[in-house]
Amino acid sequence: MNAMPWHAEHWSRLQARRARDAMPHALLLCGPAGLGKRDFMRRFAQGLLCTQAQQGEPCGHCRSCQLLAAGTHPDFAVLSFGLRKDGVQRSEIVVDQIRELSARLAMSSQFGGWQVVCIDPADAMNAAAANALLKTLEEPSPQTLLLLVADAPWRLPQTIRSRCQRIEIHLPAREEALAWLQRGGVNDAATALDAAGGNPGLARAWAEAGALARRLEVRKDLAALAAGRGEAMETAKRWLDSEPEQRLWFAAQVVADELKARATAGVGPLASQLDAEALDQWYVLVNRTRESLRGPLRGDLLLLELLSRWR
């Protein structure tokens, strides 16, 4: 498997623990989305289950690796969002799923080695599911590994976090991220990396999806509203129809740039009539709105209120 260079240190530490026969029974893989946590998880799990692994790296051709590739390995499972009785996908991991997991882990490994279960996203467990998982974490079976993957680990109860070894994948240095993007053929890697807040995984995905053009459009929309040329309602509708959370991410970046420009040159490129304090408040509001879009509130009203305050 192709490993991301910023995984190397965590990988080495885990392999050293494996060599000492000191593997933990639960790992919490966390960090911003886009840094390859799930690739790391699958690579590690496959190496643990592989019968011919070299320094933890899976061979890719033994029976275990072939079963994993086919999604039929009896000692590996991924627990994620299940379906309700009406066939609609749930938005959280529920207690019945954890109970089924506990029953599965109580049985012996079919291949006589490790049993590996990944809970992804672990921060989507509801309170009852998290409480049910505690017993499994407190009384682990031999050669059983739980891999919890979370973009927002703070949403997990402290009782869960304290019983897992934490592997937190941080943003790499800018030079390392740029080199990785350039090797991957990303055009204008520096601009893409800035747009993604230094996150190379997001930068690559956004560059491939045309997000840089969307970022420029957001800047133009805010400049037009500041000058009284745009309509907040029309802009809100257009943002809601196309990647609204990403547009709000870019809007926050634009305001941060405006504040920096005012601090150094006394005037910003958007020519907003808001003073520095109001800009700072709007920055907070735009991030709060991005979170609120994931909830039950109407997105069009949230965006309209935000953009009306900007204008």
C-alpha positions, 0 to 999 in steps of 0.5 A: 500500500502507498503510505502517506509520509506523515504516517511514518512515525506512528507506523514505526511506533506501532510496529515496535509495540507489535514486535515486543508483543505489547499491542494495545487492545484498542486504538483511537485514530483521530485527526482532521479529515483528509489525512488518511486515517482510514488508509492507515487503519486498513493497512495496519489491520491487513498487516496484522492479519496477513500470514506473510507480513514483512515489518507489518506490511501486508503481502497482498497475495496470501489467503488473508489478504485476498479475503480482506480485499474481497471484504469476506475475512471472518476475523475483520469487520467494520462497524458503521452506520446501519439501516433502520427497519424502514431501510433508511440509513441511520445517522448514528451508531446504536447500542444493538450494533455494539451488542452484536459486536461484543457477541462476535468478539466473545467467540474465538478467531476463525483463523486462530490469530487476531480479531480486528474490528473497526468502528468508523466513525466512532464519534457517531456512537450515541450515548447508549452505544458508547456505554455498551462499548465500555464493557468490551474495552474494560474486559478485552478478549486475547488477540482482539483489537478495536480500531476507533476512527474519529474526525471529532474525538472530543465527541466521544465520552472521556471514559472511551477515550481514556481506554484507548491508545490515542494516535493523533495524525496532525497536519504535516509540515508545509514543505512535506505536504507540497512535495506530496501534492506535487508528486501526485500531479496536483496543479497549483499545489500551493493554492490548493494547500492554502484553500484546504488550510494546510491539509494535503488530503483535502487539498488533493480532493478539492483540486480534483473536484474543482473547489478552487474555482468555488473558492474564487466564486465565494470571494467574488460573492462577498465582495459584491455583497459588500459593494451592494451589488449582490443579493443575499437571497440569491447568493444564499440559494446558490451556496445551498445548492452546491457544497454549502459547508465548503463555501462557508469554509472558504468564506471564513478564510476570506474574512481572515484574509480581510482582517490580516490585510487591514492589520498590515495595509489598513484596507482589505480587498473586499472593501467591507463596511464592517469594522474589525470587531464586526468582522471577527464576530462574522468569522465566528458566526460563519463557522457556527453556521457551518456546524448548524448546517449538519443539524435540523435547521433550514439551511436557506434561512441560516445562510440568508441570515449570515449573508444579510449580516455581511451585507 
